[in-house]
Every structure is written in C-alpha cells, then in structure tokens.
Amino acid sequence: MSLARKLIWPQLSILALIAAMAATQWVVTRHERFQLENTTQRLQQTGLRIQRLGQLFADTERDLLSEVVSRQQVLTRRINNSNAEIDQLLAELAATETTRPSSTLLEDLRRLRPPLVEAQGELLRARYPAESRSAFVRWWFLDQRANAVLADLSADNLKRGDRIIAQVSTTRRRSDVLLLTLTMVCALTVAGTTFYVFRGVVAPLVRLTKASEKVSEGGTVPMLPGRSDELGALSRVLSETTERLVNTNAELQQALEVRERFLSIAAHELRTPLTSLSLQLALLHRRIEQGADRETLRSNADALERQAQRLAQLVGELLDVTRLQRGRLDLHTELVRLDTLVQEVCARCAPLLDAGQNRLTLDLEPEVLGQVDPSRLDQVLVNLLGNAARHARGAAIEVSLFTTEDETLLRVRDAGPGIPEAVRNRLFEPFARAPGAAPGLGLGLYISREIVEAHGGHIEMSSARGEGTAFTVHLPRAARVPSTTSSEAPAA
C-alpha cells in the first residue's frame, strides 16, 4: 500500500464513522419524533373522543331525566341526536383502536349501547309509575355500567400515554447508548489510526532521520524491511546512496593512502639515482681536472648512463601507472614473431642475468605469430626477467613459449626460494613489495598485468616455498608461421 493511501484511508475511515454517527443520530431522532408525534396525536384524538363521549353520556342522562319529568319532545330529539353522535364516536374509536384492552372495552361499550338505547325508549314511553320505575332501574343499571366502561377506557388511554412516554424514554436511552458506542468506536478508530500512522509513517521517518544524522560519521541508512511503499523506496535509495558514499569515502581514503605511499616511494626511488648521478658527475668533473685517462672517463660515463636509464625507467613506470589509472594505455598492435621477440629480449637482459648469476634456458616453440604491441610485450618480459633476477639470485631461469588450441602461453620460471604466502594475494597491486625486496617502485607486475589484460589475456602466478616461482602470460591464440612464408614473417 502506498504512503498516500496509508495517510488517506484512516482519515476516510474517521469521516465515514462520523457520517455514520450523524446519520444514525438523525434517523433515530426522526423516528422518535415521528413516533412521538403520531402517538401524541392519536392519544389526543382518542382522549377528545372519550371526553366527548363522557359529555354526551352526561347530557343524555340529564335530558332523559328532564324528559321523563317534563315530557317535552325537544329533549327527545336531543337525546336521539346525542345517541347518534355517541354511536358515530364509538365507530371512529373502533376503527382507530386495535390494541387490547382498548378494543375489548370499546366492544363492551358498543354491546351495551342497544340495550341502553332500548331502556331509554322504554323509560320515555312509560306512562304509569310502575312501568317508569321498572324502566328507570333497568336504564340506570345499564347507564352506570356504560359509564364504568367509559371510565376504564379513559384510564386505559392515560396508561397508554404513560407507556408511550416510557417507550420514548427507552428509545432515547438506546439512542444515547448507540451514540456512546459509536463515539467509543470513533475514539478507538482515531487511536488506532494514530498508532497506525505513527508506526507506519512517523516511526520509520524518525529512524531514517536518526540514521541520516550518522552518515557524516561513516554510518549508513538501513533499508526498512517489508516496505513496498514510498518510504520503502526512499529507504532503499538512501541505503544504496549512503553505502555508495561510504564505499567511495573508503576508496578515496585508500587512494589518499596510496598517493602518500606513492609519493614517498617515488621520492625515495628517484632520489637514489639522482644522488648517484650527482656523485658520478662530481667524480667525472674531478677526474677531468686531474687529467684521467679515457678508460676511466668511459667507466664514469657508463655509470652515468646506467643511472639515467634507471631514472628513465622509473619515470616510464610512473607515466604508465598514470595512463592506466586514466584508462589511456594505448596499444599499437602488429603481427609479430613471438619467438624472435623473446630471444631478442633475453639477449638484451643478459647483463642483468649475469649480474644475478642466473643461468637462462629457452624453450621456444618456433614460428609463432601474435597480434601484439611489441614494445609493451617487451616491457612485460623485461619485468618478469628482472623480478626473477632480483629475487632468485644464482637460480636457474627458464623462459618457454608454446601454444594450445585456444591460447599462446609465455612462461618465466625460476628455481628460487619462492614468494612468501603473505605477499601472493597482493602481488599484482600497485606498490606491492615483499619484505627485504630489491629497490623499486613495486609497479612492474601491476603494469604487466594491465598490459596483458589490454591484449585480451591474463597473467597468473604459481609459487611454492623452496620450489621457485612461475609467471604465465596467457594471450589469445596465435597462428604459426607458414613454412612457405617463414622468411617473410616480421620480427620485433
């Protein structure tokens, strides 16, 4: 779920609950008011009819007694009119009252009406005292009974009003309970929503903020687990960014350390031949003043030349490292006789091998062509032979060249003491030097590896304590020189 939905849905839920509370309260209040109005109106109409019935019963009694005494026809018509109105009111009450016991009382009252009207007629028709007394007793008994039923009907109507009022009160209490329940549900929803937003939005933001404050100290921002929303994406971006920053900072720190070490080593290695060159120049100047012979001067000139070559080699290695780090190592490849190139390099390195008292053996497969940069491959082989001469003094050195189905392999193997295991893992790194190693920048093997990889190959090393060391250069498959054109094959 997205962060927008996480923030919007709780608000919509709260609004829905509030709307439900308002709608429920409106429906309950309207129903209660409607019921109260209908019931009140019905009770009022029933009360008015009952009150009218009581009044008509009283008027009929009065008019009947007056008629018996005065025998006026006017009162008789009034009695008949009152009886007709009483019957009409009873019919209206019977049509509107369907609940017990009101319907039962109305039925009793309607059953009493015919005998009562008949008794009234007998009383009005009686001419003799005995007949009048008998008719009066019968009428009076029925009239009292009708009045009693009417009184019960009036009392029942009042009780119904009380019951309606009690029912309304109960309904109001239920409405209050419902409103209280909805209020509690709304409060719980607000609390749950607040907790949900705090746990799902605020707390992760606080964690990200605290973690971001530690980035300057080298820390990283952790990813929020199990989050697929915007905060999860933000935490992933921050985590990846801070991790890259930490790695970049570590690389920069390492680069600064390498630079400091580079400057220290370069300054030391350049100072040594410069000091020797200055001494040789001073010695040469003094011998010239002393009139030294030609051989002596030639010896000094050779020493100057060696120091100058040493300086040129150091500067060349520094330039190669700079080009490699910038990715600007240019190769000028051409078709080269590799066996001839190896022979020429070994011949040129003979003085170096003689100085180290090394015996060189060549095992070269003849007539092998390679698409290589001859000067760069020359540099690789010189570095490998120089390392063997410096670290395996007095040991035999073997240089072999052979091909396989897929590759051309150039191997330089010495029978020296081997390379310490602690140095092997960082042997091809810049400025890698074994303890007690001969002077140098420690760039030869690093440059050699980069040159070989630039040719599409790779270089590997194998060494065992007391069994010597072998460096094998793997180059892409080379072609063998055809026998008919062997004399035309290019040489390095």
C-alpha positions in Angstrom: 0.0 0.0 0.0 1.3 3.4 -0.9 2.1 6.1 1.6 -0.7 8.3 0.3 -3.2 5.5 0.9 -1.9 4.9 4.3 -2.5 8.5 5.2 -5.8 8.9 3.4 -7.6 5.7 4.3 -7.5 6.4 8.1 -9.0 9.9 7.5 -11.7 8.5 5.2 -12.5 5.9 7.9 -12.9 8.6 10.6 -15.0 10.6 8.2 -17.2 7.6 7.5 -17.6 6.9 11.2 -18.6 10.5 11.9 -21.0 10.4 8.9 -22.5 7.1 10.3 -22.8 8.6 13.7 -24.6 11.7 12.3 -26.9 9.6 10.1 -27.7 7.2 12.9 -28.5 10.0 15.2 -30.6 11.7 12.6 -32.6 8.5 11.8 -33.2 7.7 15.4 -34.2 11.2 16.3 -36.5 11.5 13.3 -38.1 8.1 14.0 -38.5 9.0 17.7 -40.0 12.4 16.8 -42.4 10.8 14.2 -43.5 8.1 16.6 -44.0 10.6 19.4 -46.0 12.9 17.2 -48.2 10.1 15.8 -48.8 8.6 19.2 -49.5 12.0 20.8 -51.9 12.9 18.0 -53.7 9.6 18.3 -53.8 9.8 22.1 -55.1 13.4 21.8 -57.8 12.4 19.3 -58.8 9.4 21.4 -58.9 11.5 24.6 -61.0 14.1 22.9 -63.5 11.4 21.7 -63.6 9.8 25.1 -64.1 13.2 26.7 -66.9 13.9 24.2 -68.5 10.5 24.9 -68.5 11.3 28.7 -70.1 14.7 28.0 -72.7 13.1 25.7 -73.5 10.4 28.3 -74.0 13.1 30.9 -76.1 15.3 28.6 -78.2 12.2 27.7 -78.8 11.4 31.3 -79.8 14.9 32.1 -82.1 15.3 29.1 -83.6 11.8 29.7 -84.5 12.7 33.3 -85.8 16.1 32.3 -87.9 14.5 29.5 -89.4 12.0 32.0 -90.4 14.8 34.2 -91.5 17.4 31.6 -92.4 15.2 28.6 -91.1 17.7 26.0 -90.4 16.5 22.5 -87.5 18.8 22.2 -85.5 16.8 24.7 -86.3 13.6 23.0 -84.8 14.9 19.7 -81.7 15.9 21.7 -81.5 12.5 23.2 -81.7 10.9 19.7 -79.1 13.3 18.3 -76.8 12.5 21.3 -77.3 8.7 20.8 -76.4 9.1 17.1 -73.3 11.1 17.9 -72.3 8.5 20.5 -72.6 5.7 18.0 -70.6 7.6 15.5 -67.8 8.3 18.0 -67.8 4.6 19.1 -67.4 3.6 15.4 -64.5 6.0 14.9 -62.8 4.7 18.1 -63.3 1.1 16.9 -61.7 2.0 13.6 -58.6 3.6 15.2 -58.1 1.4 18.3 -56.8 -2.1 17.5 -54.8 -2.8 20.7 -56.0 -4.6 23.7 -57.6 -3.8 26.2 -58.9 -0.7 24.5 -60.6 -2.7 21.7 -62.2 -5.0 24.3 -63.6 -2.1 26.2 -64.9 -0.4 23.1 -66.6 -3.7 22.1 -68.2 -4.0 25.5 -69.4 -0.4 25.3 -70.8 -0.9 21.8 -72.7 -4.1 23.0 -74.1 -2.0 25.9 -75.5 0.7 23.5 -78.5 -1.2 22.1 -79.9 -2.3 25.5 -79.2 1.2 26.8 -81.0 2.9 24.0 -83.9 0.5 24.3 -84.1 1.2 28.1 -84.1 4.9 27.3 -87.0 4.4 24.9 -89.0 2.3 27.4 -88.4 5.0 30.0 -89.7 7.7 27.6 -92.7 5.6 26.6 -93.7 4.6 30.2 -97.0 6.2 31.4 -97.5 4.5 34.7 -95.4 4.8 37.8 -94.7 1.1 38.0 -93.6 1.0 34.4 -91.5 4.1 34.9 -89.8 2.6 38.0 -89.0 -0.7 36.2 -87.7 1.1 33.1 -85.7 3.6 35.2 -84.0 0.8 37.2 -83.0 -1.0 34.0 -81.8 2.2 32.3 -79.9 3.3 35.4 -78.1 -0.1 35.7 -77.1 -0.1 32.0 -76.1 3.6 32.2 -73.9 3.1 35.2 -72.3 0.1 33.5 -71.6 2.1 30.4 -70.1 4.9 32.4 -67.9 2.4 34.2 -66.6 1.0 30.8 -66.1 4.6 29.6 -64.1 5.4 32.7 -62.0 2.3 32.1 -61.5 3.3 28.5 -60.3 6.8 29.6 -58.0 5.2 32.2 -56.6 2.9 29.6 -55.9 5.8 27.3 -54.0 7.5 30.0 -52.0 4.4 30.7 -51.2 4.1 27.0 -49.8 7.7 27.1 -47.6 6.7 30.1 -46.4 3.6 28.2 -45.6 5.7 25.1 -43.7 8.2 27.2 -41.8 5.3 28.8 -41.1 3.8 25.4 -39.8 7.1 24.1 -37.6 7.3 27.2 -36.3 3.8 26.5 -35.7 4.7 22.8 -33.8 7.7 23.9 -31.7 5.7 26.2 -31.0 3.3 23.4 -30.1 6.2 21.2 -27.8 7.5 23.8 -26.2 4.1 24.2 -25.8 3.8 20.4 -24.3 7.3 20.2 -21.9 6.5 23.1 -21.0 3.2 21.4 -20.3 5.0 18.1 -18.3 7.6 19.9 -16.2 5.0 21.6 -15.7 3.2 18.2 -14.7 6.5 16.7 -12.3 7.2 19.5 -10.8 3.7 19.2 -10.5 4.2 15.5 -8.8 7.6 15.9 -6.4 6.0 18.5 -5.8 3.0 16.2 -5.3 5.3 13.2 -2.9 7.5 15.2 -0.9 4.4 16.3 -1.0 3.1 12.7 0.2 6.3 11.3 2.9 6.6 14.0 4.1 3.1 13.5 3.8 3.1 9.7 4.9 6.6 8.9 6.3 8.6 11.7 8.5 6.0 13.4 10.2 5.0 10.1 10.8 8.6 9.3 12.3 9.1 12.7 14.5 6.1 12.2 15.6 7.3 8.8 16.3 10.8 10.2 18.4 9.4 13.1 20.3 7.2 10.7 20.8 10.1 8.3 22.4 12.1 11.1 25.1 9.4 11.4 26.0 9.4 7.8 28.6 12.1 8.4 30.2 9.8 10.9 30.6 7.0 8.3 27.3 5.2 9.0 24.7 4.1 6.5 20.9 4.3 6.4 19.4 0.9 6.8 16.6 -0.3 4.5 13.1 -0.6 6.0 12.3 -4.3 5.8 9.0 -5.4 4.3 8.1 -1.9 2.9 7.0 -1.5 -0.7 5.6 2.0 -0.4 7.3 5.4 -0.9 9.1 5.1 2.5 10.5 1.7 1.4 11.7 3.1 -1.9 13.2 6.2 0.0 15.0 3.9 2.5 16.4 1.8 -0.4 17.6 4.8 -2.2 19.1 6.3 1.0 20.7 3.0 1.9 22.2 2.5 -1.6 23.3 6.1 -1.7 24.9 6.1 1.7 26.5 2.8 1.1 28.0 4.2 -2.1 29.1 7.2 -0.2 30.8 5.1 2.4 32.4 2.9 -0.2 33.5 6.0 -2.2 34.9 7.6 1.0 36.8 4.4 1.8 38.1 4.3 -1.8 39.1 7.9 -1.5 40.8 7.3 1.8 42.6 4.3 0.3 43.5 6.4 -2.8 44.9 9.1 -0.5 47.0 6.5 1.4 48.2 5.1 -1.9 49.1 8.6 -3.1 51.0 9.3 0.1 52.8 6.0 -0.2 53.4 6.6 -3.9 54.9 10.0 -3.3 57.1 8.6 -0.5 58.3 5.6 -2.6 58.7 7.7 -5.7 60.7 10.4 -3.9 62.9 7.7 -2.3 63.5 5.8 -5.5 64.1 8.9 -7.6 66.5 10.4 -5.0 68.7 7.3 -5.1 69.7 7.5 -8.8 69.8 11.3 -8.7 72.2 11.2 -5.7 74.3 8.6 -7.5 74.2 10.7 -10.7 75.3 13.8 -8.8 78.2 11.9 -7.3 79.2 10.4 -10.7 79.1 13.9 -12.2 81.2 15.4 -9.4 83.7 12.5 -9.7 83.8 12.9 -13.5 84.5 16.6 -13.2 87.3 16.0 -10.7 88.9 13.3 -12.9 88.8 15.6 -15.9 90.6 18.2 -13.9 93.1 15.6 -12.9 93.6 14.5 -16.5 92.3 11.0 -16.1 92.7 8.6 -19.0 89.9 7.6 -21.5 89.0 4.3 -19.9 88.4 5.9 -16.5 86.2 8.5 -18.0 84.4 5.9 -20.1 83.7 3.9 -16.8 82.2 7.0 -15.2 80.2 7.7 -18.4 78.8 4.2 -18.3 77.8 4.6 -14.7 76.0 7.9 -15.6 74.2 6.2 -18.4 73.0 3.4 -16.1 71.7 5.9 -13.6 70.0 7.9 -16.4 68.4 4.6 -17.7 67.3 3.9 -14.2 65.7 7.3 -13.9 64.0 6.9 -17.3 62.6 3.5 -16.2 61.2 5.0 -13.0 59.6 7.9 -14.9 58.3 5.5 -17.5 56.7 3.3 -14.8 55.1 6.4 -13.2 53.7 7.5 -16.6 52.4 4.0 -17.3 50.6 4.0 -13.9 49.1 7.4 -14.6 47.9 6.2 -18.1 46.4 3.0 -16.6 44.5 4.8 -13.9 43.1 7.2 -16.5 42.3 4.3 -18.9 44.6 5.7 -21.6 47.0 2.9 -22.2 47.4 2.9 -26.0 48.4 -0.3 -27.8 49.9 -0.3 -31.3 49.5 -3.9 -32.3 51.0 -5.6 -35.2 51.8 -9.1 -36.4 55.0 -10.1 -34.5 57.1 -13.2 -34.4 56.9 -14.0 -30.7 59.7 -16.5 -30.5 62.1 -13.9 -32.2 60.8 -11.2 -29.8 61.5 -13.4 -26.8 65.0 -14.2 -28.0 65.9 -10.5 -28.5 64.6 -9.5 -25.0 66.5 -12.3 -23.3 69.7 -11.3 -25.2 69.3 -7.7 -24.1 68.7 -8.8 -20.5 71.9 -11.0 -20.5 73.9 -8.4 -18.4 71.2 -8.3 -15.8 71.1 -12.1 -15.6 74.9 -12.3 -15.5 74.9 -9.8 -12.6 72.5 -12.1 -10.7 74.5 -15.2 -11.6 71.4 -16.7 -13.2 71.5 -19.4 -15.9 68.9 -18.8 -18.6 67.3 -21.6 -20.6 64.9 -21.0 -23.5 62.2 -23.5 -24.7 60.5 -21.7 -27.5 58.0 -23.1 -30.0 59.2 -21.9 -33.3 57.4 -19.7 -35.9 54.6 -18.4 -33.6 52.9 -15.2 -34.7 50.9 -12.9 -32.4 48.9 -9.7 -32.8 50.5 -7.7 -30.1 52.2 -4.4 -29.2 55.9 -5.5 -29.3 57.2 -2.7 -27.1 54.6 -3.4 -24.4 55.1 -7.2 -24.6 58.9 -6.4 -24.4 58.2 -4.4 -21.2 56.2 -7.4 -19.7 59.0 -9.9 -20.4 61.7 -7.4 -19.1 59.7 -7.0 -15.8 59.3 -10.8 -15.4 63.0 -11.4 -16.1 64.1 -8.5 -13.8 62.0 -9.9 -11.0 63.4 -13.4 -11.4 67.0 -12.0 -11.5 66.4 -9.9 -8.4 64.5 -12.3 -6.2 66.1 -15.6 -7.3 69.9 -14.7 -7.4 72.0 -17.6 -8.5 69.0 -19.7 -9.5 68.2 -21.2 -13.0 65.6 -19.3 -15.0 63.6 -20.9 -17.8 61.6 -19.0 -20.5 59.2 -21.1 -22.5 56.8 -20.2 -25.3 54.1 -22.7 -26.5 50.6 -22.7 -27.9 47.5 -24.6 -27.1 44.2 -25.0 -29.0 42.9 -21.6 -27.7 45.9 -19.7 -26.3 49.5 -18.7 -26.6 51.4 -19.1 -23.3 54.7 -17.3 -22.3 56.1 -18.6 -19.1 59.0 -17.4 -17.0 60.0 -19.9 -14.3 62.8 -19.6 -11.7 64.2 -22.1 -9.2 64.5 -19.5 -6.4 63.1 -19.6 -2.8 59.5 -18.8 -3.9 57.3 -15.9 -2.9 56.0 -15.7 0.7 52.4 -16.6 1.0 51.5 -13.3 2.8 52.6 -11.4 -0.3 51.0 -13.5 -3.0 47.4 -12.1 -2.7 48.6 -8.5 -3.3 51.4 -9.3 -5.7 49.8 -7.6 -8.7 48.6 -4.5 -6.7 50.4 -1.1 -7.1 53.4 -0.6 -4.9 53.4 -4.2 -3.7 56.8 -5.1 -2.4 57.9 -8.1 -0.4 59.9 -7.5 2.8 63.6 -7.1 2.1 62.9 -6.7 -1.7 65.3 -5.0 -4.0 64.8 -1.3 -4.7 62.0 -0.3 -6.9 58.5 1.2 -7.0 56.7 -2.1 -6.9 54.8 -1.3 -10.1 56.3 -3.9 -12.5 53.8 -6.7 -12.0 50.9 -4.3 -11.8 51.8 -2.7 -15.1 52.5 -6.1 -16.7 49.1 -7.4 -15.7 47.3 -4.4 -17.1 49.3 -4.7 -20.4 48.4 -8.4 -20.8 44.7 -7.8 -20.0 44.7 -4.9 -22.5 45.8 -7.6 -25.1 42.7 -9.7 -24.1 44.7 -12.1 -22.0 45.6 -12.6 -18.4 48.6 -13.4 -16.2 48.8 -16.0 -13.4 51.4 -16.8 -10.8 52.3 -20.1 -9.1 54.8 -20.4 -6.3 55.8 -22.8 -3.6 58.2 -22.3 -0.8 61.6 -23.6 -1.8 60.4 -24.7 -5.3 60.6 -21.4 -7.2 58.0 -19.2 -8.9 56.4 -19.3 -12.4 54.6 -16.4 -14.1 52.5 -17.5 -17.1 51.2 -15.0 -19.6 48.0 -16.2 -21.5 47.4 -14.5 -24.8 44.8 -15.1 -27.5 45.5 -18.0 -29.8 48.4 -17.1 -32.2 49.0 -18.5 -35.7 52.1 -20.5 -36.6 54.1 -19.0 -39.4 53.5 -20.9 -42.6 56.6 -22.7 -43.9 56.4 -21.1 -47.3 56.4 -17.6 -45.9 58.6 -18.1 -42.9 61.3 -15.9 -44.3 58.8 -13.0 -44.7 57.5 -13.2 -41.1 58.0 -9.9 -39.3 60.4 -9.7 -36.4 60.2 -7.4 -33.4 
